[in-house]
Amino acid sequence: MDNQNQYGKSKFVTASMLLGILSAVLLTVSLFVPAIDLSAYHAQVQIRYSIMKICENVGLISDMWRGIPIGILIAAVGMLVLSFVRIPPLKAIPCMIVVCMIIIALVDMGNVTAWISKMLARFISSQVSSGSSVSGATIWKSFQAGIYLLAAGLVSGIASCFVSNHQA
């Protein structure tokens, strides 16, 4: 019976560890996935912005945006390190950091919206005569991959805190 308990604990730690590592990878990748592809609006320009690049550019207007990718990277490293610690609830700390970065982004979303509008206006000006326009849905579509990866990283990080060793 003692061996079964040790096997159960080992399995519990392994599941938590795998979810934590998955979370760290997803959080890191989400920052670098191309979020806005401006080549769709201007045929001669091959520019792709990742969430990291958007945060750097918007950081010129609002300094708090420069800290968002740094905070997410710190959370990803923390999640990776804490994945090897045998106390899964500690991984709630990096999850809270990611949530704080998301809250900061949402609170100051006006600066991002203005920046995106200016960037798109620059590249669409040549297409205005053709009647093409950019809607909020188009902008949201361009952000989806990075945002989904960020959300998946956060969810798997939260799940890694609560993986149970109870067997049915």
C-alpha positions as a Python dict, from the first residue, in 0.01 Angstrom:
ca = {
    (1, 'M'): (0, 0, 0),
    (2, 'D'): (290, 232, 77),
    (3, 'N'): (426, 179, -275),
    (4, 'Q'): (84, 266, -419),
    (5, 'N'): (82, 598, -226),
    (6, 'Q'): (428, 680, -354),
    (7, 'Y'): (319, 596, -710),
    (8, 'G'): (11, 818, -668),
    (9, 'K'): (220, 1108, -545),
    (10, 'S'): (468, 1062, -828),
    (11, 'K'): (184, 1059, -1081),
    (12, 'F'): (32, 1371, -919),
    (13, 'V'): (359, 1562, -933),
    (14, 'T'): (418, 1451, -1291),
    (15, 'A'): (77, 1571, -1409),
    (16, 'S'): (123, 1902, -1231),
    (17, 'M'): (474, 1934, -1368),
    (18, 'L'): (363, 1865, -1726),
    (19, 'L'): (80, 2119, -1704),
    (20, 'G'): (319, 2376, -1557),
    (21, 'I'): (575, 2323, -1833),
    (22, 'L'): (297, 2342, -2096),
    (23, 'S'): (179, 2666, -1937),
    (24, 'A'): (528, 2818, -1943),
    (25, 'V'): (574, 2726, -2310),
    (26, 'L'): (231, 2861, -2413),
    (27, 'L'): (281, 3188, -2222),
    (28, 'T'): (620, 3245, -2385),
    (29, 'V'): (507, 3153, -2738),
    (30, 'S'): (198, 3375, -2708),
    (31, 'L'): (419, 3683, -2688),
    (32, 'F'): (597, 3609, -3014),
    (33, 'V'): (316, 3477, -3236),
    (34, 'P'): (240, 3731, -3509),
    (35, 'A'): (-67, 3919, -3391),
    (36, 'I'): (-124, 4177, -3663),
    (37, 'D'): (-30, 4106, -4022),
    (38, 'L'): (-27, 4441, -4200),
    (39, 'S'): (62, 4280, -4534),
    (40, 'A'): (-306, 4199, -4574),
    (41, 'Y'): (-375, 4573, -4596),
    (42, 'H'): (-81, 4687, -4800),
    (43, 'A'): (64, 4453, -5062),
    (44, 'Q'): (414, 4608, -5063),
    (45, 'V'): (469, 4578, -4688),
    (46, 'Q'): (548, 4254, -4508),
    (47, 'I'): (511, 4364, -4146),
    (48, 'R'): (392, 4137, -3868),
    (49, 'Y'): (353, 4255, -3512),
    (50, 'S'): (360, 4016, -3218),
    (51, 'I'): (209, 4096, -2879),
    (52, 'M'): (565, 4167, -2761),
    (53, 'K'): (620, 4424, -3038),
    (54, 'I'): (279, 4584, -2980),
    (55, 'C'): (361, 4625, -2610),
    (56, 'E'): (696, 4782, -2698),
    (57, 'N'): (538, 5028, -2943),
    (58, 'V'): (244, 5120, -2721),
    (59, 'G'): (499, 5156, -2440),
    (60, 'L'): (619, 5470, -2615),
    (61, 'I'): (280, 5624, -2533),
    (62, 'S'): (204, 5453, -2204),
    (63, 'D'): (504, 5325, -2009),
    (64, 'M'): (303, 5057, -1831),
    (65, 'W'): (277, 4860, -2157),
    (66, 'R'): (651, 4799, -2162),
    (67, 'G'): (615, 4594, -1845),
    (68, 'I'): (346, 4361, -1978),
    (69, 'P'): (569, 4126, -2183),
    (70, 'I'): (835, 4137, -1912),
    (71, 'G'): (574, 4041, -1651),
    (72, 'I'): (446, 3756, -1869),
    (73, 'L'): (800, 3629, -1932),
    (74, 'I'): (875, 3643, -1557),
    (75, 'A'): (554, 3447, -1496),
    (76, 'A'): (653, 3189, -1760),
    (77, 'V'): (998, 3143, -1604),
    (78, 'G'): (840, 3124, -1259),
    (79, 'M'): (593, 2864, -1382),
    (80, 'L'): (872, 2660, -1536),
    (81, 'V'): (1082, 2668, -1218),
    (82, 'L'): (785, 2599, -990),
    (83, 'S'): (686, 2302, -1209),
    (84, 'F'): (972, 2111, -1051),
    (85, 'V'): (873, 2205, -696),
    (86, 'R'): (653, 1952, -519),
    (87, 'I'): (402, 2215, -406),
    (88, 'P'): (166, 2275, -703),
    (89, 'P'): (-34, 2557, -537),
    (90, 'L'): (279, 2775, -554),
    (91, 'K'): (215, 2798, -928),
    (92, 'A'): (-74, 3029, -846),
    (93, 'I'): (186, 3307, -809),
    (94, 'P'): (285, 3316, -1180),
    (95, 'C'): (-84, 3283, -1271),
    (96, 'M'): (-161, 3592, -1062),
    (97, 'I'): (119, 3781, -1238),
    (98, 'V'): (-33, 3697, -1578),
    (99, 'V'): (-379, 3803, -1458),
    (100, 'C'): (-231, 4134, -1336),
    (101, 'M'): (-68, 4192, -1675),
    (102, 'I'): (-400, 4124, -1848),
    (103, 'I'): (-577, 4368, -1614),
    (104, 'I'): (-315, 4635, -1687),
    (105, 'A'): (-365, 4580, -2060),
    (106, 'L'): (-744, 4603, -2032),
    (107, 'V'): (-735, 4915, -1815),
    (108, 'D'): (-520, 5097, -2068),
    (109, 'M'): (-669, 4943, -2384),
    (110, 'G'): (-747, 5287, -2526),
    (111, 'N'): (-380, 5341, -2604),
    (112, 'V'): (-359, 5011, -2790),
    (113, 'T'): (-675, 5082, -2987),
    (114, 'A'): (-545, 5424, -3085),
    (115, 'W'): (-207, 5280, -3184),
    (116, 'I'): (-365, 5005, -3395),
    (117, 'S'): (-593, 5257, -3564),
    (118, 'K'): (-297, 5482, -3654),
    (119, 'M'): (-91, 5188, -3782),
    (120, 'L'): (-374, 5055, -3995),
    (121, 'A'): (-465, 5402, -4123),
    (122, 'R'): (-109, 5440, -4250),
    (123, 'F'): (-120, 5116, -4445),
    (124, 'I'): (-480, 5137, -4563),
    (125, 'S'): (-461, 5490, -4702),
    (126, 'S'): (-371, 5356, -5045),
    (127, 'Q'): (-673, 5122, -5039),
    (128, 'V'): (-936, 5374, -4928),
    (129, 'S'): (-1027, 5447, -5288),
    (130, 'S'): (-1095, 5078, -5343),
    (131, 'G'): (-1350, 5079, -5062),
    (132, 'S'): (-1178, 4834, -4827),
    (133, 'S'): (-1216, 4904, -4457),
    (134, 'V'): (-1098, 4753, -4134),
    (135, 'S'): (-1354, 4665, -3872),
    (136, 'G'): (-1316, 4574, -3509),
    (137, 'A'): (-1381, 4212, -3607),
    (138, 'T'): (-1085, 4219, -3844),
    (139, 'I'): (-858, 4354, -3573),
    (140, 'W'): (-985, 4093, -3325),
    (141, 'K'): (-917, 3815, -3578),
    (142, 'S'): (-559, 3929, -3612),
    (143, 'F'): (-510, 3912, -3234),
    (144, 'Q'): (-678, 3577, -3179),
    (145, 'A'): (-379, 3343, -3206),
    (146, 'G'): (-169, 3526, -2947),
    (147, 'I'): (-460, 3585, -2712),
    (148, 'Y'): (-576, 3222, -2734),
    (149, 'L'): (-225, 3097, -2659),
    (150, 'L'): (-198, 3337, -2365),
    (151, 'A'): (-537, 3220, -2232),
    (152, 'A'): (-440, 2854, -2283),
    (153, 'G'): (-117, 2912, -2091),
    (154, 'L'): (-306, 3074, -1806),
    (155, 'V'): (-569, 2800, -1793),
    (156, 'S'): (-312, 2519, -1796),
    (157, 'G'): (-116, 2704, -1527),
    (158, 'I'): (-424, 2731, -1308),
    (159, 'A'): (-508, 2364, -1375),
    (160, 'S'): (-155, 2264, -1272),
    (161, 'C'): (-223, 2416, -928),
    (162, 'F'): (-527, 2196, -870),
    (163, 'V'): (-433, 1860, -1023),
    (164, 'S'): (-551, 1606, -771),
    (165, 'N'): (-402, 1271, -679),
    (166, 'H'): (-743, 1127, -588),
    (167, 'Q'): (-822, 823, -797),
    (168, 'A'): (-1178, 734, -895),
}
